[in-house]
């Protein structure tokens, strides 16, 4: 009996630590979302051979639904992506066709950027798909996310760094199965949007591709928008023109 009690006592700090880590990551995942959100963004893609800039809008509803539509440049105008749970479709107006993204393409580039299709689908599922380990300094929380046995992912782990005051994300480092850090997402320039303080710039840098960088700048974002409902995220709306 004493041995069982001792084991329980030793496990309590670890359980409390993981619960606190889950609370922190959940708050970070809610940061750009709320119950629903409506955003306008600019995405800048930099490579050694070319640079391109896209303006787009994005909506979300809970964890399950996401919608993105390209507004410029003209040649990409109207291209749209719909996310429902872990499924994803792209609409291409020039050929008036909706294409479902197969599992084999989930790690492919989204719109030629350093973000993947998988990033859009899994961005709000970290606390469900990973086990969490928390460490902290005077100024930061550092959460290591280890994929659960049933989680399908190419990442061996993700290291998430969050500032304590204010409580905001600083970076996410992604490690492959060999333990090598292969890409890093960093957060910059906190601004207040619709009463919420959040980083206004996200930068994704693949460390195995020299000279590549994708930057997303939030122009505006509103939360808990009454007009955004589950019905917004339909295949019919995916094909609608604007």
N, C-alpha and C positions, 0 to 999 in steps of 0.2 A: 504493500500500500504506500509506504514512504517513497519507494522508487517511482511509482506512478505520479504521486503528488509533486515530486521533484521535477519530473519530466514536464508536467503541466505548467509548473512555475517558470521553468526555463523557456517554454514555448510562448508564454504570454507576451513578453517584449517583442518577439518576432511577429506575432499576430497583430499587436498594436501598431508596429512599424509598417506592416503591409497595409493595414486599414488606413493609416494616415497617408501612405503613398497613393492608395486608390482615391482618397478624397482630393489630393492635390492634382492627380492626372485627370480626374473627372472634371475638376474646375477648369483645367487648361483646355479640355475638349469642348467644354461649354462656351469658352471664351468667344469663339467666332460664330457661334451657332444660336444660343438661346433656344426658346421653344420653336422659333422659326427665325429666318434671317433673309435679308434682301441686300445684296452688295453689288457695287460696281468696282471693277479692278482693272489694273494695267499689268500685263505680263511682258517682261523683257527677257528674251532668250539671247545669250551671248555664246558664240563659239569662235574658234580661231578663223573660220572661213566666212562667217556671216553673223549679222545681228538682225533680230526682228522684234517688233513690238505689236502686241495685240491688246485691244480693249475688249472687256467682256463683262457680263453680269452673271451673278450666281445667286441661287435661292436654296434654302434648306428647310427641312421640317423634321424635327426630332433627329434621332440618330440614323434613321433608315433612308431618308430621301434627300437627294441633291440634284441640282439642275444648273447647267452652265451653258451660256450661249455667247458666241463670238460676235462682236459688233464691227470690228475693224481689224485688219485692213479689208478693203472691198472684196478681194479674192477669197477671203475666208468668212465673210459676213454670213451669218445664219447657221453656221456649223454649230451643232448643239450636242451636249452629252447629258444623259439621264442616268441617275443612280437610284435603284430601288433595292434596299437591303444589300446583298452582295452581287447583284446583277447590274449590268451596265450596257447602255446602247448609245451609239453615235448616229446623228442625222447629218447627211450631206445634201444641202439644198440643190447643188448643181445637177445632181443625178436624182434628186427627190427620193432618196433611199435611206431607210433605217437599217443599221447593221448592229447586231448584238455582238458584244466583245466576248470572245470565247476565253475560257480559263487560260489557255496557252498564250494569250496576248496580254494578260493582266500586268505583266512586268514591262510591257512595251511603253514607249514614250507617249505622253499625252500632248497632242498638238505640237510635237517636235521639241518639247521642253525637257528639262531634267526631272520633272515629276512624272510618275508612272500612272497608268490606269488604276493600279492597285492602291496608290496613294489616295485617290479620290474615293475608292470604295471603302478602304479600311481606316480612313482618317479618324473616325469617331468610335473605334472599337478596341482601343488599346487596353482598357481595363478589363475587357471581356476575354481577350485573346492571349494575354500575357500574365505571368506571375511577376510581382513587383518586389524589388528590394530597395529600401530607402537608406540613404546616408545624408548627412547634412553638415554644413559649416555654419559659421556665424551669419553668412550672407545668402547662402544658397541651399536648395534641396537638390540632391542628385539621385535620380530614380533609375535603376537598372531594370529593364523589362526583358524577361526570358520567355520565349514562346511556350505555351502549354502544349502538352503532348498531341492534342487534337488540332492544334493551330497549323494551318498551311501557310508557310511563309518562307522566303529565302533568307531571312535575317536570323543570325545566331543570337543576336541581342540588340537592343536599342538602349542607348544611354541618354536620358532626358535631364537637362539642367534647367532649374527654375529659380528665379530670384525670389527672396523672401519678402522684400519691401521695396516696391509693390510686388505682389504675387503675380509674376508674369513669366512666360517661357523665354529662355535664352538660347537654347540649342537642343537639337536631337542628333545624335551620332549613330549611324547604322553600320553594323558589323556583319561580315559574311561568315560562312561556315568554318573558315580557317581562322576566325578571330581577327581579321583585318578590317580596319575602319575604311569603308569604301565610299561613303558620302556623308554630308553633314548639312542639316537644315538649321539656319540661324535666324533670329528674330531681332528687329531693330526699330528704333524711333517710335516709342509708345505715344499714342495720341488718343484723345477721347472721342468716341463715336457713340452717338445716341445714349450718352450718359455712362458709357463703359470704357475704361482704359484698356488698351490693347496695342500690341506692336502693329505698326502700319506697314511694315516691310518684312517679307519673308524671302530668304535667299537659300536656294538649294544648289549645293556644289558637289558634283561627283569627283571624288578624289583620284579616280583612275582615268579621268579625261581632262588633261591639262587644257586650261583656257575655256572650259565650259562653266556656265553659270546661268541659272534662271532666277529672276527676281520678280516677285509679285508685290505690287503696291496697291493697298486698299485706298480707293478714292473716297468711298463712302460705304457705310453699312448701317442698316436699321434692323432692330430686333423685335421679335414678337409681333410680326406684321399680320393684321387680321385677314388680309386677302390671300395669304398663303396657307393652303390646306393640303391634305393628302391628295385631293383631286388635281392639284397643280402639277403633280409629277406623273403625268400620264403619257403614253406613247403618242396620243393625239396632239397634246400640247408640244411634244418634242418636235413635231413636224410643222407647227404653226409658224407662219411668217410674221415679220414685224417691220 
